Amino acid sequence: MQELDRLVNFFRGRGEMVSLTLTGHSLGGALALLNAYEAATSFSDVFINIISFGAPRVGNLAFKEKLNEPGVKTLRVVNKQDIVPKLPGILFNKILHKFNPIMQRLNCVYRHVGTQLKLDKCRSPYLKDDIDFSGRHNLELNLHLLDGFLSRKAKFRWNARRDLALVNKSSDMLIEELKIPEFWYQLPYKGLVLNKCGRWVKPGREPEYIASPFSSELSSHLATSTST
């Protein structure tokens, strides 16, 4: 939060309106919720919103109400066939749902936060009808479905612009007729680069390529670390 506080003050000092958008997929979506709660308690006058993809449930009803109090807006993008957003409590929550609403207010019941945008894998004509749990949870699949989404009852958008090949970047979900190789993405040399000393190392990032207004002291420290 210290870095976030510095950034908020930095942009406010430039006379800009500051808002905070947190996003994440799966565990990242859950962490976005937790970070949003902490940010909301630290910055009461900053508009905060969350966009999560395939995120699991995080807290109970008390957590949901606490997050709603400061006006944090949440959009949950989920794939209907993805099991992760139904966790934890996939069986326990359904059993309690069959009872009266009073049972659903128990502290032991996990609750989702915000508004849900439910996508359906079956709407896309480009996807296999396989039972692939990891593929259904894949972020690229979610983005593909979101790109083709028009409404809950409409067909997949015919003029969707996102590259279909991205779906198979780390999965095997596209139909064979498209002839897109499965799991095609690979980092050259597993992401390592050859430095001037002839050693294979992880690449550093120059301060000017980091999208953050670093102080001069921190920038010089990063520059020193990168050169060594």
N, C-alpha and C positions, 0 to 999 in steps of 0.2 A: 504493500500500500504506500510505502514511502516514495517509490518511483512514480506511482500513479498520482500521488499528491503533487509531486514536483511538476509533472506534465500538465496537470490541470491548472496549476498556478502559472506555468509558462505560457500556455495558450490564452489564458485569461489576461495575462499581462500584455498580450498583443491585441487585446480588445475583441477576441473571438468568442462566440457562443460555444460552450463546451457540452458535449453529450458523450455518453459512453455506450458502445455496443460490444457485447461479448458473444462469441460464437464458438462452437466446438462440436465434434462428432463423437458419439458413444461416451466414453469416460470424459472426454473433453467437454461434452455438453453438460455433464453433471458438475464438473469443476467450474464451468461458466456460471452455473446457478449459485454455487457457493461463493465464488468471487463477486458476483453481483450483489449478494446479500451483504458481504463485508464492505463493498464499495458504497452501497446505499446507506449504511450506518455511518460511513466516514464523510460522504458528500451528499448531504440532504438536499442541496439545491442543484444537483446535476441529474439530467434526465438519463436514465439507464434502461437499456433494453437488451434482450437476449434472443438469439436465434440458434437453436440447437438442432442437430440431426441425429436421429436414432439414439437419443439419450435415455438412460434408465431413470426410474423414479429415484428421488434423492431423499426426501424427508416426509414427515407426517403432516397432518392437517395444520398443526401449530406452525410448522416451518412455512407452509404455503401461505398462511395468513400473515406471517411476519414479513414475507417477501412482497406481498401485495400492499402492505401498509404504506411504504414510501412510494408506491406507484410504479414499481418495476414492471415493464411489459415483457412478456415472454411468448415467443412463437416456437412451438415444437413441431418440426418436420419429421414425420415418421412414415415408414413403409409398412403397410398393413400386414405383410407377411414376415416382418422382422420380429424376432422374439425378444430382443434386448429391451425395447421400450415397455414391455410387459413385466419387466423385472425391476426390483425383487417383489415377491408376493403374487406371482402369476396365478397360483391356485388359491391362496388365502384370501386375496382381494375379491376373487370371483365368488367364493363361498359367502363372504360377508355381504356382497352386493345383492345376493338373493334374499337377505333379511331386510329389515327396515333401515331407513337412513340413519337412525341413531347408532347402529352398529358401525357405520362407516366413519363416524367421528372418533372412534377409538384411537388412542395415540400409537397403537401398534400397527396401524394400517398405513402403508406407504401411499402417498398421493402425488399426482403430477401437478405441475404448476403451469399456469398460462393457457394459451389457446393452441389447439392441436390442428395441424394441417396433415390429414391422412392421405397418403399416396397409395396407389395399388399397382403392384408389379404386373399384374395381369392386363393392365391397360396398354402397356407398351407392346407393339407387334414385333419388337426386335429382341425380346428376351426369351430365354429358354424357360420351359415349365418344369425345371428341375427342383428337387428339394436340396438346396444348397444354403445352409444357414449362414455361413460366413459371407457368401455372395449377396444374400438378401440384406445383410447388414452393411455392406460396402458403401462408403461415402459416395463414390462415383456413380453407383446405381441410384442412390437418393437424388443426386444432382440431375441425373438423366430423367428420372421420373418427374422431378420438379420442373425441368425445362419443357416437358411435354404436357404439363398440367394446365387445363383450362377451367374446369369445374368438376365437382364431385361426380356428375352424371355424364360429362362430355367425354368423347373419345380422345385418344392421345393426339396432341397437336401435330398436324402434318408438317408444319413449317418450323419445327423445333430446330434450333441452331447449334446446340452443343454437339461436339464431335462424338459420334457413337463409339469410336474406338476407345475412348477414355473409360468406358464401362469395363472393358477387359484389361485395363491397366494392371490390376492386381486381382483379377477374378476370371471366371469362365462362364459368364452369364449370357453372352450374345449368341444368337442362333447361328448354326453352322453356315447358313447361306451367305452370311455377311463376310465370311472368310477372314475374320480378324483373329489373330493368334491369341491364345489365352495367356494371362500373366506375362504380357509382353514387356512391361517396363523393367529395365535394369539400369542401375547406376554404373557408369564406366569405372572399372577398377574398384567397385564397391564404395565409391565416393572418395577414395584416397587420391592425392595428387603428389607429384614428384617435386620436392622443394629444391632449392639451389644447392643444397648439400648432398643431393642424390638419395634422400630418404623419402619413403612414402609416408605421408602424414595426412591428417584431416585438414581440409582447407580452412583458413581463417577468413573473417569478414572485415573488410576495411571499414573504419568508422563512418566514412561518407556514404556507404551503402546501407547503413542501418537506419531505418525510418524512425528516428527518435532524436530529439534535440539534446544530445549529450553535452555535458559541460566540457570545457577545454581540458580539464584535468583528467576526466575519464577517457576522453578521446585520445590523449597522448598515451595513456596507460594501455589502451587497446592497440594502438599503433605499435607500441613497444612489444606487446605480447605477440602480435602477428608476425613481426619481423624475426622473432626468435623461434 
